[in-house]
Amino acid sequence: MNNATDINLQFAQAFPEPLLQPHAWLLAHRLKEGHICIDITDLPEPANPAGWYASPQQLTQIPKWVGNDQATTPFILHRNKLYLHRYFQYETNILRHIKRLLKTEEPLLEARKKALLTQSALITSLKADYSLTSLPANERPDWSLAAVIMTCLHHFTILTGGPGTGKTTTVAKILWVQYILQPNCRIALAAPTGKAATRMADSLQSTTLPLPDSIRNKLQQLQPVTLHQLLGTKQDDIYFRHNENNPLPYDLVIVDECSMIDVALFAKLLSAIGSSTRILLLGDKNQLASVEAGSLFGDLCSQAAALNAFSSDTQNFINRFIETPSRSLPISTNNTPHPLAEHIIELQYSHRFSTKSGIGRLSDAILHNRTTILDEFLLNNNGGEVSITSPDSDSALLSFIDGYEAYIHEPDIYQALQLFQQQRILCAVREGKGGLAECNQLAESHLKKNNCLQPDTPFYENRPIIITRNNKELGLVNGDVGIVRTIQGTKKLWLDAGNGQVRGISVQYIQHAETVFAMTIHKSQGSEYNRVLIRMPNHPDIPILTRELLYTAVTRAKQQAIILSSELVLKATASGSVQRASGITHRMDEL
C-alpha cells in the first residue's frame, strides 16, 4: 500500500514519538480486524511501514503517551496488552459492572432460594422433554432447568447453545417462573437488530409450553426492541439516555444474539443495568463475532472452568427440582472455582438435529476441524441432508434457484412470504466470483429465463427485498424481508406482520434495500431456513473464511445444507478460526 494512502500510518504519525509509531500503526490495523488490543510480547515480523517495534521496557519510558491502568494517556499498557485508552476503558467497565452485579446478588441468594422452593411443583414440571436413550453423558443433564434456576437467583447470567438447543424455550420457562414469583415483573426483550428482537418475541409468544392464560397474555404484551432503542439513543450523541447514573427501569433484561454485540455497546449495556436488575445474555458462542471490534460474548463463554460449573451446594439445590436421576447435574470435580462459575450455562442437547445427523455431524466437524469427518462428507456426497459439490456447479445452484418459483406462483401474499422464507442462498463475500451480487443477479436472470420474473425495473413484481437500514417512521428495521407485489393498482412492499397478517408499504417510500435471493452469511445470523445453499469463494486466501463463518452458515439450515465449495477452500475454512485479541480472558482475576 502507498504510504500516502495508508490511514493507519497517518494515525501512527500523529503521535510525535518514533518508539510508539510502529505499535500505533499495528493497533489501528488490528482494530479494523476486530481486535481491541495487541500483545506486545508477540508482535509480527518484519516491521510495519511505521518502523521497527520498541521493546516493552521502552514503551513504559514514554509516559506522555503510554500509561498504566490508572492513567489517562492515549495508550494503555496493561499485562503486556497495548490498548487505545477508549477500548481499555470499555473492557475495564465490562469487568467492573459484571463484578458489581455478582456482588449485589450475594446477600439475596438465600431468600431467592426459599422463594423458588415455594414453586417446587411448577419448576419440577418444566423438566426436559427429550429421550435419554443413547445420549452422550454431556447431553443428559437438564441444563435448561439449571438455567431457569440460576437466572432466577442471579443478577448476571449467560445462556449459550447451538441452534435448536432450546434457548428460547428456556427463556419462556424463566419468564413463567419469574411472573409467578413477581407478577408485576418488568421485562425488557432486546437484541442488536430489530429483526433479531422480533424473532425472539415471536418465538416466545408461539411457545408450546402449557402456559396459563395469565402468563401467555404477559408474553404477548412484551415489546421487543433493539439495544439502541432500549438504551435510548440521543440525536447527534454517542451516549445513551440510560447509563450508570440513569439505569434501565426493568427487573429483568433479556438480550438475544449477544455474539453480535461489539465491545463498546457491551460496555454501555452493562453500565445501564442497575443493582436491582437481572440481565440474561443469550447467544451461540460458536457463531460469528460482531462486525465491530471485540468478541466479548465468545470471550466470556470461552471460560471453560466456568461453563456448566457449579458448587456442590448449588448442584444439590438444582437437583432437588430434577425428578429423573440420570438428568441430574453431575458432581463437579473442580476445586478452583471460576469467578463466573454458576453464571454461564451451555445447553448441550439439540432438538433440531443430533450430532449423528448430517447437519449436526458437519457443524461439529467444522467447529473442531475434524478432517476425517469432512473427508467422509466430501467422499459420500449423496445429496441428502448435506451435499458438497464444486463451486462451479451451475446445475446445483440453478436447481436451488428453481425452488424460489413456489413463492412467485403463490397468489396469497402471506403464504408467498412463508414460502420465500423456506430457503436462502448464503454467500461468504459480497463481491467477486460466488459473491452476493453475482448470486442475486444469477437468480434474477434464471427466473426471468423461466418466465417467472421481469427484473427490468427497480421494484419489479415479486422482487424479494431486505431492508438495510432502520426507518422508524415506516416501522421498518434492518433485516426485514418482504416481497414487491401490485394489489389494486398500487405497488407495495409486503411484509409479514405476525399472526397470519401482512402489511404493505408503497415502494416509493422504500430507500435502503437490496434484492435478497442471496444474502451474506453475516446477515443471516439468527435466521433459519429449511434449505440453504452456501456459496464459497474459489480461493481460500480471504481472511473472513473461518470455521465460525461456515458453522454459522451450515446451522441456518433445518433440513438441508448444500455447499458449493472446493475441498481446498472447505478445509482451509474449517482450519481457520476467529482470533480477536482482548484482555478479558486474562483479567478474570479482576472480578
Secondary structure, DSSP 8 states (H G I E B T S, - for coil): --GGG-HHHHHHTTS--TTTHHHHHHHHHHHHTT-S-EETTS--SS-BTTB----HHHHTT-TTTEE-TT--SSEEEETTEEEEHHHHHHHHHHHHHHHHHHHHHGGGHHHHHHHHHTTHHHHHHT---S--TT--GGGSS-HHHHHHHHHHH-SEEEEEE-TTS-HHHHHHHHHHHHHHH-TT--EEEEESSHHHHHHHHHHHHT--S---HHHHHHHHH---EEHHHHHTEETTEEEESSBTTB--S-SEEEE--GGG--HHHHHHHHHT--TT-EEEEEE-TTS---SSS--HHHHHHT-TTTBT---HHHHHHHHTT--SGGGS------SS--TTTTSEEEE---SS--TTSHHHHHHHHHHTT-HHHHHHHHH---SSSEEEE-TT-HHHHHHHHHTTHHHHH--SHHHHHHHHTTEEEEES-SSSTT-HHHHHHHHHHHHHHTTS----STT-TT-EEEE-S-BTTTTB-TT-EEEEEEETTEEEEEEEEETTEEEEEEGGG--SEEE-SEEETTTTTT--EEEEEEE--SSS--TT--HHHHHHHHTTEEEEEEEE--HHHHHHHHH-------SGGG-GGG-
